[in-house]
Amino acid sequence: MTSTKGPLTPALSPEGRGSVSPKVRIERLSKTFQTNGHEVSVLNDVTLDVREGELVCILGPSGCGKSTLLNIVGGFVPPTSGGVTIDGEPVRGPDPRRVFVFQERGVFPWLTVEGNIGFGLSRVSAAEKARRIAHYVRLVGLEGFETAYPQELSGGMKQRVEVARALAVDPDVLYLDEPFGALDSITRLVMRSELLRIWEAERKTILFVTHDIEESVQLADRIVVLSARPGAIRKIVDVDLAHPRDLSSPRYLALRDSIFEEIGLAHRI
Amino acid sequence: MSTPESLLEPLPSGERKPGSLLTVLLPLSTAALLILAWHVLVVATGSEIFPSPMEVLRGVGELAQKGVLASYIGDSLWRVACGYVIALVLGIPLGLALGWYPAAAAALNPVIQVLRPISALAWIPIAIVLFGVTNLAAIFLIFLASFFPIVVATMNGVRNVPMMYLSAGRNFGLSVPALFARVILPAALPRVLTGLRVALGVAWLVVVAAEMLAVDSGLGYLVIDSRNAGKRYDLVVAAMLLIGLIGLGLNSLVRLIERMRAVRWGFQGS
């Protein structure tokens, strides 16, 4: 079920802000798929609370079900058992108050940068729409590219468009599914610091799925480490480092190494 | 930092700039050579039947003077427009429905796949039984010829819309009609346009044949009438060349639409 009158301004969704109860509550979530007659268990008994304004990374190897987990939380896929509540309200379908950011391929190629960013703003006045588009174009650093089409942009710029498109509807929660996975490693680093800058400016609750250990330690308040399929929570790591993070500090390296060990990888090649 | 970190990537190969003058001069000189060869062959063989390029040009002048040139071209284009627009109005919604509802496709697609390979020309006897030797018969044939390519291209266009676009559309709270208007149709548009271009080409092929049998005006009629009434092969060839040139024009027209920025993303490398 889709909310047809999703609140687009913060004034309409004040509940839960600053309160102690979790923003997102994932309870005993399991998922099995049917393939060729037999059942494949993808997620097994995942329970997790995410606080308002928190940036949580869900980390795991390919095929561990982390994307499925995010798709269930986003309302795109129904769980087999267990459930998700946001602000105490069960998730029954996608909702404009929580926006999913795909890899850069989710940008609509038939719309300009402006058209993409304004896509979710059909219910606000023209003046407000123009104001928000201008604001988010500036926030993600795409001034001068307002009327460009996605095929004229680089991968990193397309990803900025998608993040801006999501932010423009002023959601409470952002779901990012390996958003920087298709970018080159330099652009990826830039985009991480951009994301942190935007997160600090907008203070959204963020669930960020990644298979990149370094990425999770650089970004997250907490890292949820999933096991291989069927995905279950192995460990939750609190990242007690202030931003901006020094990527050569002993504490950063110790945290990173503990996760490498947790996943069973020696960090030597 | 607040400036985009990368410069524009190089243009994809599909957008190579034409070599300006060369792309105009090369085809023109090919055409000039062919016309020269045609002239030399007619003169060298002393053909009584086959007209030289100059005779054909004079034929065109004669048709223009009699006033039939413009009216025949107009008649042919009008028939194509009628049949094609009906095919478009019925074919695009049907294609959208078949692409979106698997049950509709399961029910109708086999029928379409059987009807589609039947040339519109095979329908001529039935068209004449239904509509007599009239404009309607010709329009019906053009409709049949363009309807199936449009339906099939639209259906495939919808089926190939990436899941991600649909998810994003639903995430922003779009209802199904809004999803069609704002996501499915624009995402399918490049494939739909390809179908429209193919359909227009077929419609133009069919109008000539339809006019030979079902009506007494138009370029197809001109071909058959010029031969039957006095073996005027200069007029036959003139009509043939006009058919070719107008066909090229129609094709270029759709190509022009395909170059619009909102759909160009779907034609890269073509």
Chai-1 contact restraints between the chains, C-beta under 6 A:
chainA,res_idxA,chainB,res_idxB,connection_type,confidence,min_distance_angstrom,max_distance_angstrom,comment,restraint_id
A,T2,B,G173,contact,1.0,0.0,6.0,A-B,restraint_1
A,G6,B,G173,contact,1.0,0.0,6.0,A-B,restraint_2
A,F76,B,S167,contact,1.0,0.0,6.0,A-B,restraint_3
A,P94,B,R170,contact,1.0,0.0,6.0,A-B,restraint_4
A,P94,B,N171,contact,1.0,0.0,6.0,A-B,restraint_5
A,P96,B,F172,contact,1.0,0.0,6.0,A-B,restraint_6
A,P96,B,G173,contact,1.0,0.0,6.0,A-B,restraint_7
A,V99,B,N171,contact,1.0,0.0,6.0,A-B,restraint_8
A,F100,B,N171,contact,1.0,0.0,6.0,A-B,restraint_9
A,F102,B,M164,contact,1.0,0.0,6.0,A-B,restraint_10
A,R105,B,M164,contact,1.0,0.0,6.0,A-B,restraint_11
A,G106,B,M164,contact,1.0,0.0,6.0,A-B,restraint_12
A,G106,B,A168,contact,1.0,0.0,6.0,A-B,restraint_13
A,P109,B,W265,contact,1.0,0.0,6.0,A-B,restraint_14
A,W110,B,P186,contact,1.0,0.0,6.0,A-B,restraint_15
A,W110,B,A262,contact,1.0,0.0,6.0,A-B,restraint_16
A,G120,B,F172,contact,1.0,0.0,6.0,A-B,restraint_17
A,G141,B,S2,contact,1.0,0.0,6.0,A-B,restraint_18
A,G141,B,T3,contact,1.0,0.0,6.0,A-B,restraint_19
A,G141,B,P4,contact,1.0,0.0,6.0,A-B,restraint_20
A,Y149,B,R261,contact,1.0,0.0,6.0,A-B,restraint_21
A,Q151,B,W265,contact,1.0,0.0,6.0,A-B,restraint_22
A,S154,B,S6,contact,1.0,0.0,6.0,A-B,restraint_23
A,S154,B,E9,contact,1.0,0.0,6.0,A-B,restraint_24
A,G156,B,E5,contact,1.0,0.0,6.0,A-B,restraint_25
A,G156,B,S6,contact,1.0,0.0,6.0,A-B,restraint_26
A,M157,B,P4,contact,1.0,0.0,6.0,A-B,restraint_27
A,V190,B,E5,contact,1.0,0.0,6.0,A-B,restraint_28
